[in-house]
Amino acid sequence: MDNPAVPDAKRLWFVRPQATIALLRHTMPSEDLMSVERETKRQMLMLLYRNSLSSFPLNFVTSGMLALALMQQELAFAVHPLVWLGAVGALSLPFYFNARHFLKHPARQQGEVALARAGRINLWATIVLGGGWSVATFLYAPGESLEFRLFLAALIAGLGAGAVPKQAGEWPYSQVFLGLIAAPLALVSIAAGTPLDYLIAFGVLVYVVALLDSARYLNDALTTSMRLGIERMSLLASTREVLARAEQASKVKSEFLANMSHEIRTPINSILGIAQVMLRGDVSPGQAGQLARIDMAAEHLLGVINDILDLSKIEAGKMTLDTSELEVGEILEQVVGLLSRDAGSKGLSLTVDCDPLPRRLLGDCVRLTQALLNYVNNAVKFTPRGSVTIRVRRQAETGSRILLRFEVEDTGVGIAPEQFARLFSAFEQAEASTVREYGGSGLGLVITRHLAQLMGGDVGGHSEPGVGSTFWFTAWLGKERVMPDALPLDVSLDAAEEALRRNYAGRRVLLADDDEGNRQLAMEIFELAGLAMDMACSGVEALEMAGATAYDLILMDMRMPKMDGLEATRRIRRLPGHARTPILAMTGNAFREDREKCLEAGMNDFIPKPVLLEMLYAKLLEWLPPSRQEGASG
């Protein structure tokens, strides 16, 4: 329903144009209003000057008609009609050329001083045009016949009707012109003293009043229309500027996220890699336990960092989903397995209630697990006693897709209704005491909301203090079977390492990475696999080394000084003998768009950091070219 206290601008347009202007004055910032006012005045002056280009010739032609009519009387005049006509033309000509100059150089008419000067010149032009008819009336009308005054009245009526639209938009041009052409005729007619002259004077005055009233409404309407049009164009320009800034900010934020991903994942890659390498060596059981704890702590840290980066990607609009085969039952088992220990330590019953579903569905298994895990983890955290129930229901279904509703119900502390709606905002919890008692950053629910929306669903729930809460989200999953992307070979770490030593020992591999720790770690890893390793610390160095050596495989970081990995890859592809050399990205830029950039640059595959040995060895087995014996036997 419309607010009756706020005037409707469109309705005011037709009824009271000045009210619309008043509305604009109260709703626009003062600086914007000043610029709109100035531009409106400039545009109205432009309109007046454009109209004046035809007004001067038409006025001269009409004046010529009056001069010819006077010359037909064969009377003696104090000023000959042709002299009067010449004076009118001579005085009008400079203003005509000024109008042409004004319209030819509109950019010069921007400031307040220039606009004021242009307005004064146009006012004087109006005075010259109207003053010529005042002079003619006082010179020729008193001594002439009644028929001549009637003829003059007809000419003035036509001039007045034409002046209203041509001089509309700015005060006081039409008022001045109508006064100059009509007032002298009314005075002369009254002075003549005949009844018909009195009627002429009265008719002229009534006609002028009607024209002035029409001119006022036309001026208001034109000014309002011009102002609204300028405001609309200003708004469109501001919108374009805001969109451009937003796009630039999105690019900057994306670049920042890529940098943060690279800088954070690189040291974690070293931590995980060193722990895995040490576990492959001779270590005591105590040392193995310590290394396992280091590995678990690094994995936990990586999970926290991933949550923060996920939220940043969501806000930057860069979060995307990967589609692969998944089993809802396996996801539920994984979530229950991860939280069963915490639930058991509090004596909670953690149960699952799932509708019969197709065994294989299509979706993003990682993101679906993440969304559900956020709900269940919160339920366990905020439930001191009782139970937590996970439900999965079919909500809708088509031939190729199925909409599932994932619901988590608990018997926990509950949340007041006025606080519940805020929980799906970033960094929000019910109240400050919640942070002190239960901890948490408040990222889980907002991430779940965005993930559900990416999967075509929504989120919601309800809660009652002291009784419990129910949170749900929906997600569309595919039912058609598609071929997933190439997966790492299904081999154990020991078997993969043995296969590399047996079939690829001595193969030359080039690693381009600007981080010394990563290069040292890679040297140790590749020595275990029996591969010959060369190191480059920049894209320029990698390009030079690839030009001098025929490598069997190249591992390329994306971000390096002097030349990044993308440009280095493009140039290596142009080197003789390297058109088919496997080049794999091994980088901390782990976003999907980073993978696409690497593949577009000519890389064959993508290994995100932190790198797990199982994945690295599987990729090496997949991309290292077979030996001559293997090729011959194949």
C-alpha positions as CSV (number, residue, x, y, z in Angstrom):
1,M,0.0,0.0,0.0
2,D,1.3,3.5,-0.9
3,N,2.3,5.8,1.9
4,P,-0.2,8.7,1.9
5,A,2.4,11.0,3.4
6,V,4.6,10.8,0.3
7,P,3.3,12.6,-2.8
8,D,3.2,10.6,-6.0
9,A,5.6,12.3,-8.5
10,K,3.7,11.0,-11.6
11,R,0.4,12.3,-10.3
12,L,1.9,15.7,-9.4
13,W,3.3,16.0,-12.9
14,F,-0.1,16.6,-14.4
15,V,-1.8,18.4,-11.5
16,R,0.8,20.5,-9.8
17,P,4.3,20.5,-11.5
18,Q,5.7,22.9,-8.9
19,A,4.8,20.4,-6.2
20,T,6.9,17.8,-8.0
21,I,9.9,20.3,-7.9
22,A,9.3,20.8,-4.2
23,L,9.3,17.0,-3.7
24,L,12.7,16.8,-5.5
25,R,14.1,19.5,-3.3
26,H,13.2,17.6,-0.2
27,T,14.4,14.1,-1.4
28,M,17.6,14.9,-3.2
29,P,21.0,15.8,-1.5
30,S,21.8,19.5,-1.7
31,E,24.9,19.0,-3.9
32,D,23.1,16.8,-6.4
33,L,20.2,19.2,-6.4
34,M,22.5,22.1,-7.2
35,S,24.0,20.2,-10.2
36,V,20.5,19.2,-11.4
37,E,19.2,22.8,-11.0
38,R,22.2,24.1,-13.0
39,E,21.9,21.5,-15.7
40,T,18.1,22.1,-15.9
41,K,18.7,25.8,-16.4
42,R,21.3,25.2,-19.1
43,Q,19.0,22.8,-21.0
44,M,16.1,25.2,-20.8
45,L,18.3,28.0,-22.2
46,M,19.4,25.6,-24.9
47,L,15.8,25.1,-25.8
48,L,15.1,28.8,-25.9
49,Y,18.1,29.5,-28.1
50,R,17.1,26.7,-30.5
51,N,13.6,28.2,-30.8
52,S,15.0,31.6,-31.3
53,L,16.8,30.6,-34.5
54,S,13.3,30.4,-36.2
55,S,11.8,33.2,-34.0
56,F,14.0,35.9,-35.4
57,P,13.2,35.2,-39.1
58,L,9.5,34.7,-38.4
59,N,9.3,38.0,-36.5
60,F,11.0,39.8,-39.3
61,V,8.6,38.3,-41.9
62,T,5.6,39.4,-39.7
63,S,7.1,42.8,-39.3
64,G,7.5,43.0,-43.1
65,M,3.8,42.3,-43.5
66,L,2.9,45.2,-41.1
67,A,5.3,47.5,-43.1
68,L,3.6,46.5,-46.4
69,A,0.2,47.1,-44.9
70,L,1.2,50.6,-43.7
71,M,2.8,51.5,-47.1
72,Q,-0.6,50.7,-48.8
73,Q,-2.2,53.6,-46.9
74,E,-0.1,56.2,-48.7
75,L,0.0,58.4,-45.6
76,A,2.8,60.5,-44.2
77,F,4.5,58.9,-41.2
78,A,7.0,60.4,-38.7
79,V,9.1,57.2,-39.3
80,H,8.8,55.4,-42.6
81,P,7.7,51.8,-42.2
82,L,10.8,50.6,-44.1
83,V,13.0,52.5,-41.7
84,W,11.3,50.8,-38.8
85,L,11.6,47.4,-40.5
86,G,15.3,47.9,-41.1
87,A,15.8,48.9,-37.5
88,V,14.0,45.8,-36.3
89,G,16.2,43.6,-38.6
90,A,19.5,45.4,-37.6
91,L,18.8,45.1,-33.9
92,S,17.8,41.4,-34.2
93,L,20.7,40.2,-36.3
94,P,23.4,40.2,-33.5
95,F,21.1,38.2,-31.3
96,Y,20.5,35.7,-34.1
97,F,24.2,35.1,-34.6
98,N,24.7,34.9,-30.8
99,A,22.1,32.1,-30.7
100,R,23.9,30.2,-33.4
101,H,27.2,30.6,-31.5
102,F,25.6,29.5,-28.3
103,L,24.2,26.3,-29.9
104,K,27.5,25.6,-31.7
105,H,29.5,25.6,-28.5
106,P,27.2,24.3,-25.7
107,A,30.1,23.0,-23.7
108,R,31.2,26.6,-22.9
109,Q,27.9,27.3,-21.2
110,Q,28.5,25.3,-18.0
111,G,29.3,27.6,-15.1
112,E,26.9,29.9,-13.2
113,V,28.5,33.0,-14.7
114,A,28.2,31.8,-18.3
115,L,24.6,30.7,-17.8
116,A,23.7,34.1,-16.2
117,R,25.3,35.9,-19.1
118,A,23.4,33.8,-21.6
119,G,20.1,34.4,-19.8
120,R,20.7,38.2,-19.8
121,I,21.4,38.2,-23.6
122,N,18.3,36.2,-24.3
123,L,16.2,38.5,-22.2
124,W,17.6,41.5,-24.2
125,A,16.8,39.6,-27.4
126,T,13.2,39.2,-26.1
127,I,13.0,42.9,-25.3
128,V,14.2,43.8,-28.8
129,L,11.6,41.5,-30.5
130,G,8.7,42.8,-28.3
131,G,10.0,46.3,-28.3
132,G,9.8,46.6,-32.0
133,W,6.1,45.9,-31.9
134,S,5.6,48.4,-29.1
135,V,7.3,51.1,-31.2
136,A,5.2,50.2,-34.2
137,T,2.0,50.4,-32.2
138,F,2.8,53.8,-30.7
139,L,4.0,55.2,-34.1
140,Y,1.3,53.9,-36.5
141,A,-1.8,52.8,-34.6
142,P,-3.1,56.1,-33.1
143,G,-3.5,58.0,-36.3
144,E,-4.8,55.1,-38.4
145,S,-8.3,53.7,-38.8
146,L,-10.1,51.2,-36.6
147,E,-9.6,48.6,-39.3
148,F,-5.8,48.9,-38.9
149,R,-6.0,48.4,-35.2
150,L,-8.1,45.3,-35.8
151,F,-5.4,44.1,-38.2
152,L,-2.7,44.8,-35.7
153,A,-4.6,43.0,-33.0
154,A,-4.8,39.9,-35.2
155,L,-1.1,40.0,-35.9
156,I,-0.4,40.4,-32.1
157,A,-2.7,37.5,-31.3
158,G,-0.8,35.3,-33.7
159,L,2.6,36.5,-32.3
160,G,1.4,35.8,-28.8
161,A,0.2,32.3,-29.6
162,G,3.5,31.4,-31.2
163,A,5.6,33.0,-28.4
164,V,4.1,30.8,-25.7
165,P,5.6,27.4,-26.8
166,K,8.8,29.0,-28.3
167,Q,9.6,30.9,-25.1
168,A,8.4,28.4,-22.6
169,G,10.6,26.9,-19.9
170,E,12.1,30.0,-18.3
171,W,10.8,33.1,-16.7
172,P,10.3,35.9,-17.7
173,Y,10.7,35.6,-21.4
174,S,7.2,34.9,-22.6
175,Q,5.7,37.3,-20.0
176,V,8.0,40.2,-21.1
177,F,7.3,39.5,-24.8
178,L,3.5,39.4,-24.3
179,G,3.6,42.5,-22.2
180,L,5.5,44.5,-24.8
181,I,3.3,43.5,-27.8
182,A,-0.1,43.7,-26.0
183,A,0.1,46.6,-23.5
184,P,0.7,49.4,-26.1
185,L,-2.2,48.2,-28.3
186,A,-4.5,48.2,-25.3
187,L,-3.4,51.8,-24.3
188,V,-3.8,53.1,-27.9
189,S,-7.2,51.5,-28.2
190,I,-8.4,53.0,-24.9
191,A,-7.1,56.4,-26.0
192,A,-9.0,56.1,-29.3
193,G,-12.2,56.2,-27.2
194,T,-14.7,54.3,-29.5
195,P,-16.8,51.5,-28.1
196,L,-15.2,49.0,-30.5
197,D,-11.7,50.2,-29.4
198,Y,-12.6,49.6,-25.8
199,L,-13.7,46.1,-26.8
200,I,-10.4,45.6,-28.6
201,A,-8.5,46.7,-25.5
202,F,-10.5,44.4,-23.2
203,G,-10.1,41.4,-25.6
204,V,-6.4,42.0,-25.8
205,L,-6.0,42.0,-22.0
206,V,-8.2,38.9,-21.6
207,Y,-6.3,37.1,-24.3
208,V,-2.9,38.0,-22.8
209,V,-4.0,36.8,-19.3
210,A,-5.1,33.5,-20.8
211,L,-1.8,33.1,-22.7
212,L,0.2,34.0,-19.5
213,D,-1.7,31.3,-17.6
214,S,-1.1,28.7,-20.3
215,A,2.6,29.8,-20.4
216,R,2.9,29.3,-16.7
217,Y,1.6,25.8,-16.7
218,L,3.7,25.0,-19.8
219,N,6.8,26.4,-18.2
220,D,6.3,24.4,-15.1
221,A,5.6,21.2,-17.0
222,L,8.7,21.6,-19.2
223,T,10.9,22.5,-16.3
224,T,9.7,19.5,-14.3
225,S,10.1,17.2,-17.3
226,M,13.6,18.5,-18.0
227,R,14.6,18.1,-14.3
228,L,13.2,14.6,-14.0
229,G,15.0,13.6,-17.3
230,I,18.3,15.0,-16.0
231,E,17.8,13.3,-12.7
232,R,17.2,10.0,-14.5
233,M,20.3,10.4,-16.6
234,S,22.3,11.4,-13.5
235,L,21.0,8.3,-11.7
236,L,21.9,6.1,-14.6
237,A,25.4,7.5,-14.7
238,S,25.7,7.0,-11.0
239,T,24.5,3.4,-11.3
240,R,27.0,2.7,-14.0
241,E,29.8,4.2,-11.9
242,V,28.7,2.1,-8.9
243,L,28.5,-1.0,-11.0
244,A,32.0,-0.3,-12.4
245,R,33.3,0.2,-8.9
246,A,31.7,-2.9,-7.7
247,E,33.1,-4.9,-10.6
248,Q,36.6,-3.5,-9.8
249,A,36.1,-4.2,-6.1
250,S,35.1,-7.8,-7.0
251,K,38.3,-8.2,-9.1
252,V,40.4,-6.8,-6.3
253,K,38.8,-9.1,-3.8
254,S,39.2,-12.1,-6.1
255,E,42.9,-11.2,-6.5
256,F,43.2,-10.9,-2.7
257,L,41.5,-14.2,-2.1
258,A,43.9,-15.9,-4.6
259,N,46.9,-14.3,-2.9
260,M,45.6,-15.4,0.6
261,S,44.9,-18.9,-0.6
262,H,48.4,-19.1,-2.1
263,E,50.2,-17.6,1.0
264,I,48.2,-19.7,3.5
265,R,48.3,-23.0,1.8
266,T,52.0,-22.9,0.9
267,P,53.3,-23.2,4.6
268,I,50.5,-25.7,5.4
269,N,51.7,-27.7,2.4
270,S,55.2,-27.8,4.0
271,I,53.8,-28.9,7.4
272,L,51.7,-31.7,6.0
273,G,54.4,-32.8,3.5
274,I,57.2,-32.9,6.1
275,A,55.0,-34.9,8.4
276,Q,54.1,-37.4,5.7
277,V,57.7,-37.8,4.6
278,M,58.9,-38.4,8.2
279,L,56.1,-40.9,8.7
280,R,57.5,-42.8,5.7
281,G,60.9,-43.1,7.4
282,D,62.2,-44.9,10.5
283,V,60.4,-43.2,13.5
284,S,59.6,-44.6,16.9
285,P,56.0,-45.1,17.9
286,G,56.1,-42.0,20.0
287,Q,57.4,-39.9,17.2
288,A,54.8,-41.4,14.9
289,G,52.1,-40.3,17.3
290,Q,53.5,-36.9,17.5
291,L,53.7,-36.6,13.7
292,A,50.1,-37.9,13.5
293,R,49.0,-35.1,15.9
294,I,50.9,-32.5,13.8
295,D,49.1,-33.9,10.7
296,M,45.7,-33.7,12.4
297,A,46.4,-30.2,13.7
298,A,47.4,-29.0,10.2
299,E,44.3,-30.6,8.7
300,H,42.2,-28.8,11.3
301,L,43.9,-25.5,10.6
302,L,43.3,-26.1,6.9
303,G,39.6,-26.7,7.6
304,V,39.3,-23.4,9.5
305,I,41.1,-21.5,6.7
306,N,38.9,-23.2,4.1
307,D,35.8,-21.9,6.0
308,I,37.1,-18.4,6.1
309,L,38.1,-18.5,2.4
310,D,34.7,-20.1,1.5
311,L,32.9,-17.2,3.1
312,S,35.1,-14.7,1.3
313,K,34.5,-16.5,-2.0
314,I,30.7,-16.5,-1.4
315,E,30.7,-12.8,-0.7
316,A,32.8,-12.2,-3.8
317,G,30.4,-14.4,-5.9
318,K,33.2,-16.8,-6.7
319,M,31.8,-19.9,-5.0
320,T,31.0,-22.7,-7.5
321,L,30.0,-26.3,-7.2
322,D,31.6,-29.4,-8.6
323,T,29.3,-32.2,-9.8
324,S,30.2,-35.8,-9.2
325,E,28.5,-39.0,-8.1
326,L,27.6,-39.2,-4.4
327,E,25.7,-41.4,-1.9
328,V,23.6,-39.7,0.6
329,G,24.0,-42.7,2.9
330,E,27.8,-42.3,2.9
331,I,27.5,-38.6,3.7
332,L,25.2,-39.3,6.7
333,E,27.7,-42.0,7.9
334,Q,30.6,-39.6,7.6
335,V,28.8,-36.8,9.5
336,V,27.7,-39.2,12.2
337,G,31.2,-40.7,12.4
338,L,32.8,-37.3,12.8
339,L,30.4,-36.2,15.7
340,S,29.5,-39.4,17.4
341,R,32.4,-39.1,19.9
342,D,31.3,-35.6,20.9
343,A,27.7,-36.7,21.2
344,G,28.6,-39.8,23.2
345,S,30.7,-37.8,25.7
346,K,27.5,-35.8,26.5
347,G,25.2,-38.8,26.6
348,L,23.3,-37.6,23.5
349,S,21.4,-39.9,21.2
350,L,22.5,-39.3,17.6
351,T,20.0,-40.9,15.2
352,V,19.4,-40.8,11.4
353,D,16.0,-41.0,9.7
354,C,16.3,-41.1,5.9
355,D,13.8,-41.8,3.2
356,P,14.6,-44.5,0.6
357,L,16.7,-42.7,-2.0
358,P,18.5,-43.7,-5.2
359,R,21.9,-45.1,-4.4
360,R,23.8,-42.8,-6.7
361,L,23.0,-39.1,-7.1
362,L,24.9,-36.2,-8.7
363,G,26.0,-33.2,-6.7
364,D,28.8,-31.6,-4.8
365,C,29.6,-34.2,-2.1
366,V,32.0,-31.9,-0.3
367,R,29.7,-28.9,-0.1
368,L,26.7,-31.1,0.8
369,T,28.6,-32.7,3.6
370,Q,29.9,-29.3,4.8
371,A,26.3,-27.8,4.9
372,L,24.9,-30.8,6.9
373,L,28.0,-31.0,9.2
374,N,27.5,-27.3,10.2
375,Y,23.9,-28.1,11.4
376,V,24.7,-31.3,13.2
377,N,27.8,-29.8,14.9
378,N,25.7,-26.9,16.2
379,A,23.0,-29.2,17.4
380,V,25.5,-31.3,19.4
381,K,27.3,-28.2,20.7
382,F,24.0,-26.6,22.0
383,T,22.3,-29.7,23.3
384,P,23.4,-30.6,26.9
385,R,21.1,-33.6,27.1
386,G,18.5,-35.5,25.1
387,S,18.9,-36.3,21.4
388,V,19.9,-35.0,17.9
389,T,18.0,-36.4,14.9
390,I,19.1,-36.1,11.3
391,R,16.3,-36.5,8.8
392,V,16.4,-36.6,5.0
393,R,13.1,-36.3,3.0
394,R,12.1,-36.3,-0.6
395,Q,10.5,-32.9,-1.2
396,A,10.1,-32.8,-5.0
397,E,11.2,-34.8,-8.0
398,T,11.5,-34.5,-11.7
399,G,12.7,-36.9,-14.4
400,S,16.4,-35.8,-13.9
401,R,16.5,-34.2,-10.5
402,I,15.4,-34.7,-6.9
403,L,14.9,-32.1,-4.2
404,L,16.0,-33.3,-0.8
405,R,15.3,-31.7,2.6
406,F,18.0,-32.2,5.2
407,E,16.7,-31.5,8.7
408,V,18.4,-31.5,12.1
409,E,16.3,-31.5,15.2
410,D,17.7,-31.3,18.7
411,T,16.5,-31.0,22.3
412,G,18.9,-28.2,23.2
413,V,18.8,-24.8,24.8
414,G,16.7,-23.3,22.0
415,I,16.6,-19.7,20.7
416,A,14.1,-16.9,21.1
417,P,12.1,-16.1,18.0
418,E,13.4,-12.5,17.7
419,Q,17.0,-13.8,17.7
420,F,16.5,-16.7,15.3
421,A,16.3,-14.7,12.1
422,R,19.8,-13.1,12.8
423,L,21.5,-16.5,12.9
424,F,21.9,-16.8,9.2
425,S,23.9,-13.6,9.0
426,A,27.7,-13.7,9.1
427,F,29.4,-13.7,12.5
428,E,26.0,-13.7,14.3
429,Q,25.0,-15.8,17.4
430,A,22.0,-15.5,19.6
431,E,23.7,-13.3,22.3
432,A,27.1,-12.5,23.6
433,S,26.9,-15.1,26.4
434,T,26.7,-17.8,23.7
435,V,30.2,-16.9,22.5
436,R,31.6,-17.1,26.0
437,E,29.9,-20.4,26.9
438,Y,30.0,-22.4,23.6
439,G,32.5,-20.6,21.4
440,G,32.4,-20.4,17.7
441,S,32.7,-17.6,15.1
442,G,29.2,-17.7,13.6
443,L,30.3,-18.7,10.1
444,G,28.6,-22.1,9.8
445,L,25.0,-21.1,9.3
446,V,25.7,-18.3,6.8
447,I,27.9,-20.7,4.8
448,T,25.2,-23.3,4.8
449,R,22.6,-20.7,3.6
450,H,24.8,-19.8,0.6
451,L,25.6,-23.4,-0.2
452,A,21.9,-24.3,-0.1
453,Q,21.2,-21.4,-2.5
454,L,24.0,-22.5,-4.8
455,M,22.4,-26.0,-4.9
456,G,19.0,-24.5,-5.8
457,G,17.5,-24.7,-2.3
458,D,16.8,-22.7,0.8
459,V,17.3,-22.7,4.5
460,G,15.0,-22.2,7.5
461,G,13.9,-23.6,10.9
462,H,12.2,-22.8,14.1
463,S,13.2,-22.9,17.8
464,E,11.7,-22.6,21.3
465,P,13.9,-21.7,24.3
466,G,14.3,-24.6,26.6
467,V,12.7,-27.1,24.2
468,G,15.0,-27.3,21.2
469,S,15.6,-26.3,17.6
470,T,15.1,-27.6,14.1
471,F,17.2,-26.4,11.2
472,W,16.7,-27.5,7.6
473,F,18.0,-26.8,4.2
474,T,17.0,-28.1,0.7
475,A,19.2,-29.0,-2.2
476,W,18.6,-30.2,-5.8
477,L,20.6,-33.3,-6.8
478,G,20.8,-34.9,-10.2
479,K,19.7,-38.4,-11.0
480,E,21.3,-39.0,-14.4
481,R,24.6,-40.7,-14.5
482,V,27.5,-38.7,-16.0
483,M,31.1,-39.5,-16.4
484,P,33.1,-37.8,-13.6
485,D,36.4,-36.0,-14.2
486,A,39.5,-38.2,-14.3
487,L,40.2,-39.4,-10.8
488,P,43.6,-40.4,-9.3
489,L,44.5,-44.0,-9.7
490,D,43.1,-46.3,-7.0
491,V,46.3,-47.5,-5.6
492,S,47.9,-47.3,-2.1
493,L,50.7,-44.9,-1.3
494,D,53.2,-47.8,-1.0
495,A,52.1,-49.3,-4.3
496,A,52.3,-46.0,-6.0
497,E,55.8,-45.2,-4.7
498,E,57.0,-48.7,-5.8
499,A,55.5,-48.3,-9.2
500,L,57.3,-45.0,-9.7
501,R,60.6,-46.5,-8.6
502,R,60.1,-49.5,-10.8
503,N,58.9,-47.9,-14.0
504,Y,60.0,-44.3,-13.9
505,A,63.3,-44.2,-12.0
506,G,65.6,-41.6,-13.4
507,R,62.9,-39.6,-15.3
508,R,63.7,-35.9,-15.3
509,V,61.1,-33.7,-13.7
510,L,61.3,-29.9,-13.4
511,L,59.7,-28.1,-10.5
512,A,59.1,-24.3,-10.8
513,D,58.3,-22.8,-7.3
514,D,59.5,-19.6,-5.7
515,D,59.2,-21.0,-2.1
516,E,62.5,-22.5,-1.0
517,G,60.8,-24.7,1.6
518,N,58.5,-26.3,-1.0
519,R,61.5,-26.9,-3.3
520,Q,63.4,-28.7,-0.5
521,L,60.4,-30.7,0.4
522,A,59.8,-31.7,-3.2
523,M,63.4,-32.8,-3.5
524,E,63.0,-35.2,-0.6
525,I,59.7,-36.6,-1.9
526,F,61.0,-37.2,-5.4
527,E,64.1,-38.9,-4.1
528,L,61.8,-41.4,-2.4
529,A,60.2,-42.1,-5.8
530,G,63.5,-42.4,-7.6
531,L,62.9,-39.4,-9.9
532,A,65.6,-36.9,-11.1
533,M,64.6,-33.4,-9.9
534,D,65.6,-29.9,-11.2
535,M,64.5,-26.7,-9.5
536,A,63.5,-23.3,-10.9
537,C,62.6,-20.4,-8.6
538,S,60.8,-18.2,-11.2
539,G,58.9,-18.5,-14.5
540,V,61.9,-17.0,-16.4
541,E,64.3,-19.6,-15.0
542,A,61.8,-22.4,-15.8
543,L,61.6,-21.2,-19.4
544,E,65.4,-21.2,-19.7
545,M,65.8,-24.7,-18.2
546,A,62.9,-26.1,-20.3
547,G,64.6,-24.7,-23.4
548,A,67.9,-26.5,-22.5
549,T,66.5,-29.9,-21.3
550,A,63.8,-32.3,-22.6
551,Y,61.9,-32.9,-19.4
552,D,59.5,-35.8,-19.0
553,L,57.2,-33.7,-16.8
554,I,57.0,-30.1,-15.4
555,L,55.4,-29.1,-12.2
556,M,54.5,-25.4,-12.3
557,D,53.5,-22.9,-9.5
558,M,51.1,-20.2,-10.6
559,R,52.5,-17.2,-8.7
560,M,56.2,-16.5,-9.2
561,P,58.3,-13.4,-9.5
562,K,59.4,-12.0,-12.9
563,M,57.1,-14.4,-14.8
564,D,54.1,-16.3,-13.5
565,G,53.4,-19.9,-14.2
566,L,50.7,-19.2,-16.7
567,E,52.9,-17.1,-19.0
568,A,55.8,-19.5,-18.5
569,T,53.6,-22.4,-19.6
570,R,52.5,-20.6,-22.7
571,R,56.1,-19.9,-23.8
572,I,57.3,-23.4,-23.0
573,R,54.5,-24.8,-25.2
574,R,56.1,-22.8,-28.1
575,L,59.5,-24.3,-27.5
576,P,60.7,-27.2,-29.9
577,G,59.9,-30.6,-28.3
578,H,57.6,-29.3,-25.5
579,A,54.3,-29.1,-27.3
580,R,53.2,-32.4,-25.6
581,T,55.3,-32.3,-22.4
582,P,53.0,-32.9,-19.4
583,I,52.8,-29.6,-17.4
584,L,50.9,-29.9,-14.1
585,A,50.0,-26.9,-11.9
586,M,51.0,-27.4,-8.3
587,T,49.8,-24.3,-6.6
588,G,48.1,-22.8,-3.5
589,N,45.6,-21.0,-5.8
590,A,43.0,-23.7,-5.3
591,F,39.9,-22.0,-6.6
592,R,38.0,-23.4,-9.6
593,E,38.7,-20.4,-11.7
594,D,42.4,-20.9,-11.1
595,R,42.1,-24.4,-12.5
596,E,40.4,-23.1,-15.5
597,K,43.1,-20.5,-16.1
598,C,45.8,-23.2,-15.8
599,L,44.1,-25.4,-18.4
600,E,43.6,-22.4,-20.7
601,A,47.3,-21.6,-20.5
602,G,48.2,-25.1,-21.8
603,M,48.7,-27.1,-18.6
604,N,47.5,-30.7,-18.5
605,D,46.3,-31.0,-14.9
606,F,45.9,-29.3,-11.6
607,I,47.2,-30.3,-8.1
608,P,46.1,-27.9,-5.3
609,K,48.2,-27.3,-2.2
610,P,48.5,-28.7,0.4
611,V,49.6,-31.7,-1.7
612,L,48.8,-35.2,-0.4
613,L,51.4,-37.8,-1.4
614,E,48.7,-40.1,-2.6
615,M,47.4,-37.5,-5.1
616,L,50.9,-36.4,-6.2
617,Y,52.0,-40.0,-6.9
618,A,48.8,-40.8,-8.7
619,K,49.2,-37.8,-10.9
620,L,52.8,-38.7,-11.7
621,L,51.8,-42.2,-12.6
622,E,49.0,-40.8,-14.8
623,W,51.1,-38.2,-16.7
624,L,54.7,-39.5,-16.8
625,P,55.2,-40.9,-20.3
626,P,55.6,-44.7,-20.4
627,S,59.1,-46.3,-20.9
628,R,60.2,-47.6,-24.2
629,Q,59.7,-51.1,-23.1
630,E,56.1,-50.3,-22.0
631,G,55.5,-48.5,-25.3
632,A,56.8,-51.4,-27.3
633,S,54.8,-54.0,-25.4
634,G,51.7,-51.8,-25.7
